[in-house]
Amino acid sequence: MSQAFTHIVDLAKEVEPPADGILTRTLFNNDDVKAVIFGFGQGEELSEHTASMPAILHFLQGEATLTLSEETVEAQPGTWIHMPPNLKHSVKTKSPVVMLLLLLTGKA
């Protein structure tokens, strides 16, 4: 029997932030959404880029500074950000970070 749902008990435990570098792991992917968990080491940076689809960032652990278009915002556990398609953004971590990225790929 196939499972009709995906269940993750504790997202923050799905990736261990490395001492150096960035780890990513796709947790879920279908026609509507792609869920990717990130583990960032302290002081790591994801340079400015865009996504062609709407995206949601949810910070589960750690602190970071984000640049969203021309604005700079601080992120901490519980921070949630929705970004429209093609918004320039970057991430610079202040501590080890665990972040969930949701790419909204569908039309629903």
C-alpha positions as CSV (number, residue, x, y, z in Angstrom):
1,M,0.0,0.0,0.0
2,S,1.4,3.4,-0.9
3,Q,1.5,6.3,1.5
4,A,-0.7,9.2,0.6
5,F,1.2,11.7,2.8
6,T,4.6,12.7,3.8
7,H,5.4,13.0,7.6
8,I,8.5,14.5,9.1
9,V,8.5,14.6,12.9
10,D,11.2,17.3,13.4
11,L,12.5,19.3,10.3
12,A,15.4,20.7,12.2
13,K,16.8,17.2,12.7
14,E,16.7,16.4,8.9
15,V,20.2,18.0,8.4
16,E,23.1,18.7,10.6
17,P,24.8,22.0,9.8
18,P,28.4,21.3,8.8
19,A,31.4,23.0,10.4
20,D,32.2,24.5,7.0
21,G,30.1,24.7,3.8
22,I,26.5,24.1,2.9
23,L,24.5,20.8,2.8
24,T,21.2,20.4,1.0
25,R,18.8,17.6,0.8
26,T,15.5,17.4,-1.1
27,L,12.8,16.2,1.3
28,F,9.8,16.2,-1.1
29,N,9.2,17.0,-4.8
30,N,6.0,16.8,-6.8
31,D,4.3,18.9,-9.5
32,D,3.3,21.6,-6.9
33,V,6.1,22.0,-4.4
34,K,9.8,21.1,-3.9
35,A,11.0,21.1,-0.3
36,V,14.7,21.4,0.3
37,I,16.4,21.5,3.7
38,F,19.6,23.4,4.0
39,G,22.4,23.1,6.6
40,F,24.8,26.1,6.6
41,G,28.0,26.3,8.6
42,Q,28.7,29.5,10.5
43,G,29.8,32.4,8.2
44,E,28.6,30.7,5.0
45,E,27.1,32.7,2.2
46,L,24.6,31.9,-0.5
47,S,25.4,34.7,-3.1
48,E,22.8,36.8,-4.7
49,H,20.5,34.8,-7.1
50,T,16.9,34.5,-8.2
51,A,14.3,31.8,-8.5
52,S,11.9,31.6,-11.4
53,M,9.0,30.6,-9.2
54,P,7.6,31.8,-5.8
55,A,9.6,30.5,-2.8
56,I,9.2,30.4,1.0
57,L,12.2,30.4,3.4
58,H,11.5,29.1,6.9
59,F,14.4,29.3,9.4
60,L,14.4,26.5,11.9
61,Q,17.8,27.0,13.7
62,G,20.4,29.7,13.8
63,E,20.7,33.3,12.7
64,A,21.4,34.9,9.3
65,T,21.3,38.2,7.4
66,L,19.3,38.1,4.2
67,T,19.3,40.6,1.4
68,L,15.9,40.7,-0.3
69,S,16.0,43.0,-3.4
70,E,17.4,46.2,-1.8
71,E,16.4,45.4,1.8
72,T,18.4,43.6,4.5
73,V,16.5,41.6,7.1
74,E,17.6,39.4,10.0
75,A,16.5,35.8,10.4
76,Q,16.3,33.7,13.5
77,P,14.4,30.4,14.4
78,G,10.8,30.9,13.3
79,T,11.5,33.5,10.6
80,W,9.3,32.9,7.6
81,I,9.7,34.7,4.3
82,H,7.6,34.5,1.0
83,M,9.4,35.7,-2.1
84,P,7.8,36.3,-5.5
85,P,9.4,35.0,-8.6
86,N,12.7,36.6,-9.8
87,L,13.4,38.5,-6.5
88,K,17.1,38.9,-6.0
89,H,18.2,37.5,-2.7
90,S,21.2,36.2,-0.7
91,V,21.9,34.6,2.7
92,K,24.9,35.1,5.0
93,T,24.9,33.1,8.2
94,K,25.9,34.4,11.7
95,S,25.7,30.9,13.3
96,P,25.1,27.4,12.1
97,V,21.7,27.5,10.3
98,V,19.0,25.0,9.3
99,M,16.5,26.4,6.8
100,L,13.6,24.9,4.8
101,L,13.2,26.2,1.2
102,L,9.8,25.6,-0.4
103,L,9.7,26.2,-4.2
104,L,6.2,26.6,-5.3
105,T,6.3,24.9,-8.7
106,G,2.6,24.2,-9.4
107,K,-0.3,26.4,-10.5
108,A,-2.6,25.5,-7.6
